[in-house]
Amino acid sequence: MPKRVSAGRNRNESLLTRSVTSVFTFVRFAEFEILFVLFFLIAFIVFKDLTARPEYNQILVKKPGGPDWWPY
């Protein structure tokens, strides 16, 4: 009867191969969480960049044209 060896846990594989396999397994397992964090990180960086520019910052403070309804 042949020995059964689980994938990625063969002792004949090098340490590098086993570590790369475990990293890929983790990424496959936590794919949604990684993408969720990356989405919010990118959105934060874009929003921070837009609000740091003086010409775009006025959009958040003053209402463009018309009567001034917003107190600031």
MDTraj code that builds the backbone (N, CA, C; nanometers):
import mdtraj as md
import numpy as np

residues = "MET PRO LYS ARG VAL SER ALA GLY ARG ASN ARG ASN GLU SER LEU LEU THR ARG SER VAL THR SER VAL PHE THR PHE VAL ARG PHE ALA GLU PHE GLU ILE LEU PHE VAL LEU PHE PHE LEU ILE ALA PHE ILE VAL PHE LYS ASP LEU THR ALA ARG PRO GLU TYR ASN GLN ILE LEU VAL LYS LYS PRO GLY GLY PRO ASP TRP TRP PRO TYR".split()
xyz = np.array([
    [0.0837, -0.1169, 0.0000],
    [0.0000, 0.0000, 0.0000],
    [0.0896, 0.1252, 0.0000],
    [0.0714, 0.2182, -0.0995],
    [0.1576, 0.3360, -0.1055],
    [0.1241, 0.4370, 0.0037],
    [0.2268, 0.5087, 0.0439],
    [0.2070, 0.6128, 0.1448],
    [0.1336, 0.7307, 0.0832],
    [0.0420, 0.7885, 0.1591],
    [-0.0288, 0.9075, 0.1131],
    [0.0384, 1.0294, 0.1755],
    [0.0718, 1.1237, 0.0907],
    [0.1359, 1.2460, 0.1377],
    [0.0485, 1.3616, 0.0940],
    [0.0144, 1.4491, 0.1881],
    [-0.0686, 1.5637, 0.1532],
    [0.0118, 1.6611, 0.0679],
    [-0.0588, 1.7324, -0.0173],
    [0.0061, 1.8257, -0.1088],
    [0.0762, 1.9368, -0.0308],
    [0.1972, 1.9691, -0.0698],
    [0.2703, 2.0763, -0.0053],
    [0.3411, 2.0347, 0.1224],
    [0.3256, 1.9131, 0.1665],
    [0.3889, 1.8688, 0.2907],
    [0.4865, 1.7534, 0.2658],
    [0.5254, 1.7354, 0.1429],
    [0.6199, 1.6297, 0.1108],
    [0.7573, 1.6688, 0.1638],
    [0.8211, 1.5832, 0.2400],
    [0.9506, 1.6148, 0.2992],
    [1.0613, 1.6145, 0.1942],
    [1.0357, 1.5630, 0.0727],
    [1.1359, 1.5674, -0.0324],
    [1.1439, 1.7060, -0.0964],
    [1.0417, 1.7886, -0.0744],
    [1.0438, 1.9233, -0.1292],
    [1.1369, 2.0106, -0.0466],
    [1.1928, 2.1121, -0.1120],
    [1.2839, 2.2012, -0.0409],
    [1.2059, 2.2919, 0.0540],
    [1.2790, 2.3530, 0.1438],
    [1.2190, 2.4459, 0.2395],
    [1.1572, 2.5640, 0.1664],
    [1.2242, 2.6115, 0.0624],
    [1.1728, 2.7239, -0.0159],
    [1.0395, 2.6881, -0.0821],
    [1.0309, 2.5695, -0.1397],
    [0.9066, 2.5261, -0.2050],
    [0.7932, 2.5155, -0.1045],
    [0.8224, 2.4595, 0.0132],
    [0.7177, 2.4474, 0.1150],
    [0.6727, 2.5833, 0.1669],
    [0.7668, 2.6776, 0.1829],
    [0.7276, 2.8098, 0.2327],
    [0.6477, 2.8871, 0.1280],
    [0.6861, 2.8776, 0.0001],
    [0.6093, 2.9448, -0.1056],
    [0.4698, 2.8846, -0.1150],
    [0.4588, 2.7539, -0.1020],
    [0.3283, 2.6881, -0.1053],
    [0.2417, 2.7334, 0.0110],
    [0.3000, 2.7481, 0.1289],
    [0.2206, 2.7928, 0.2437],
    [0.1777, 2.9386, 0.2285],
    [0.2612, 3.0225, 0.1676],
    [0.2222, 3.1615, 0.1427],
    [0.1066, 3.1666, 0.0438],
    [0.1148, 3.0897, -0.0638],
    [0.0051, 3.0861, -0.1613],
    [-0.1233, 3.0317, -0.1003],
    [-0.1118, 2.9342, -0.0122],
    [-0.2294, 2.8802, 0.0557],
    [-0.2938, 2.9865, 0.1437],
    [-0.2119, 3.0638, 0.2153],
    [-0.2649, 3.1713, 0.2986],
    [-0.3341, 3.2782, 0.2141],
    [-0.2714, 3.3173, 0.1029],
    [-0.3303, 3.4199, 0.0159],
    [-0.4618, 3.3707, -0.0423],
    [-0.4678, 3.2459, -0.0813],
    [-0.5924, 3.1893, -0.1333],
    [-0.7003, 3.1862, -0.0249],
    [-0.6603, 3.1587, 0.0985],
    [-0.7543, 3.1522, 0.2102],
    [-0.8066, 3.2908, 0.2483],
    [-0.7195, 3.3924, 0.2463],
    [-0.7554, 3.5268, 0.2942],
    [-0.7702, 3.6261, 0.1798],
    [-0.8085, 3.5792, 0.0628],
    [-0.8149, 3.6655, -0.0552],
    [-0.9139, 3.7807, -0.0365],
    [-1.0319, 3.7529, 0.0143],
    [-1.1334, 3.8577, 0.0300],
    [-1.0877, 3.9651, 0.1278],
    [-1.0305, 3.9243, 0.2400],
    [-0.9855, 4.0209, 0.3394],
    [-0.8724, 4.1079, 0.2859],
    [-0.7810, 4.0490, 0.2103],
    [-0.6708, 4.1247, 0.1527],
    [-0.7243, 4.2280, 0.0539],
    [-0.8164, 4.1877, -0.0329],
    [-0.8740, 4.2816, -0.1298],
    [-0.9558, 4.3904, -0.0605],
    [-1.0254, 4.3559, 0.0475],
    [-1.1045, 4.4521, 0.1241],
    [-1.0142, 4.5614, 0.1822],
    [-0.9038, 4.5212, 0.2427],
    [-0.8108, 4.6171, 0.3018],
    [-0.7447, 4.7015, 0.1925],
    [-0.7062, 4.6397, 0.0819],
    [-0.6443, 4.7150, -0.0271],
    [-0.7398, 4.8177, -0.0862],
    [-0.8686, 4.7815, -0.0991],
    [-0.9674, 4.8751, -0.1531],
    [-0.9765, 5.0006, -0.0656],
    [-0.9880, 4.9825, 0.0657],
    [-0.9990, 5.0975, 0.1542],
    [-0.8688, 5.1765, 0.1625],
    [-0.7564, 5.1094, 0.1534],
    [-0.6288, 5.1794, 0.1544],
    [-0.6136, 5.2670, 0.0295],
    [-0.6468, 5.2136, -0.0862],
    [-0.6377, 5.2908, -0.2104],
    [-0.7390, 5.4043, -0.2099],
    [-0.8611, 5.3785, -0.1627],
    [-0.9622, 5.4845, -0.1564],
    [-0.9178, 5.5953, -0.0611],
    [-0.8565, 5.5601, 0.0503],
    [-0.8076, 5.6607, 0.1455],
    [-0.6974, 5.7454, 0.0836],
    [-0.6047, 5.6830, 0.0138],
    [-0.4944, 5.7567, -0.0485],
    [-0.5467, 5.8510, -0.1560],
    [-0.6421, 5.8059, -0.2382],
    [-0.6977, 5.8917, -0.3430],
    [-0.7737, 6.0081, -0.2808],
    [-0.8568, 5.9825, -0.1801],
    [-0.9336, 6.0888, -0.1166],
    [-0.8407, 6.1888, -0.0475],
    [-0.7372, 6.1386, 0.0177],
    [-0.6414, 6.2273, 0.0851],
    [-0.5682, 6.3139, -0.0165],
    [-0.5345, 6.2578, -0.1295],
    [-0.4667, 6.3342, -0.2332],
    [-0.5580, 6.4424, -0.2899],
    [-0.6841, 6.4104, -0.3110],
    [-0.7779, 6.5080, -0.3666],
    [-0.8041, 6.6219, -0.2690],
    [-0.8165, 6.5902, -0.1427],
    [-0.8469, 6.6950, -0.0456],
    [-0.7229, 6.7756, -0.0065],
    [-0.6037, 6.7300, -0.0427],
    [-0.4825, 6.8033, -0.0094],
    [-0.4569, 6.9175, -0.1077],
    [-0.5172, 6.9116, -0.2258],
    [-0.4964, 7.0171, -0.3243],
    [-0.5852, 7.1360, -0.2916],
    [-0.5300, 7.2566, -0.2917],
    [-0.6095, 7.3739, -0.2529],
    [-0.7273, 7.4006, -0.3460],
    [-0.7110, 7.3769, -0.4759],
    [-0.8218, 7.4054, -0.5681],
    [-0.9376, 7.3086, -0.5505],
    [-0.9088, 7.1843, -0.5132],
    [-1.0166, 7.0886, -0.4893],
    [-1.0713, 7.1005, -0.3481],
    [-0.9932, 7.1516, -0.2567],
    [-1.0373, 7.1645, -0.1188],
    [-1.1519, 7.2639, -0.1072],
    [-1.1605, 7.3607, -0.1964],
    [-1.2691, 7.4587, -0.1929],
    [-1.4040, 7.3938, -0.2235],
    [-1.4041, 7.2809, -0.2923],
    [-1.5285, 7.2096, -0.3215],
    [-1.5966, 7.1678, -0.1916],
    [-1.5186, 7.1285, -0.0928],
    [-1.5742, 7.0814, 0.0332],
    [-1.6151, 7.1966, 0.1246],
    [-1.5701, 7.3203, 0.0953],
    [-1.5961, 7.4324, 0.1838],
    [-1.7050, 7.5236, 0.1297],
    [-1.6952, 7.5626, 0.0039],
    [-1.7881, 7.6601, -0.0532],
    [-1.8783, 7.5941, -0.1563],
    [-2.0029, 7.6392, -0.1612],
    [-2.0947, 7.5916, -0.2635],
    [-2.0668, 7.6718, -0.3910],
    [-2.0434, 7.6021, -0.5028],
    [-2.0099, 7.6747, -0.6253],
    [-2.1308, 7.7461, -0.6839],
    [-2.1236, 7.8785, -0.7013],
    [-2.2290, 7.9573, -0.7656],
    [-2.3567, 7.9646, -0.6832],
    [-2.4466, 8.0518, -0.7241],
    [-2.5769, 8.0615, -0.6596],
    [-2.5685, 8.1193, -0.5202],
    [-2.6839, 8.1208, -0.4520],
    [-2.6860, 8.1766, -0.3160],
    [-2.6053, 8.0903, -0.2194],
    [-2.5518, 8.1561, -0.1208],
    [-2.4667, 8.0850, -0.0242],
    [-2.5567, 8.0321, 0.0881],
    [-2.6027, 7.9076, 0.0719],
    [-2.6910, 7.8460, 0.1719],
    [-2.6165, 7.7783, 0.2845],
    [-2.4899, 7.7403, 0.2595],
    [-2.4157, 7.6637, 0.3574],
    [-2.3336, 7.7565, 0.4462],
    [-2.3580, 7.7574, 0.5748],
    [-2.2709, 7.8379, 0.6617],
    [-2.1355, 7.7664, 0.6775],
    [-2.0297, 7.8425, 0.6723],
    [-1.8969, 7.7856, 0.6913],
    [-1.8070, 7.8806, 0.7635],
])
top = md.Topology()
chain = top.add_chain()
for i, resn in enumerate(residues, 1):
    res = top.add_residue(resn, chain, resSeq=i)
    for name in ("N", "CA", "C"):
        top.add_atom(name, md.element.get_by_symbol(name[0]), res)
traj = md.Trajectory(xyz[None], top)
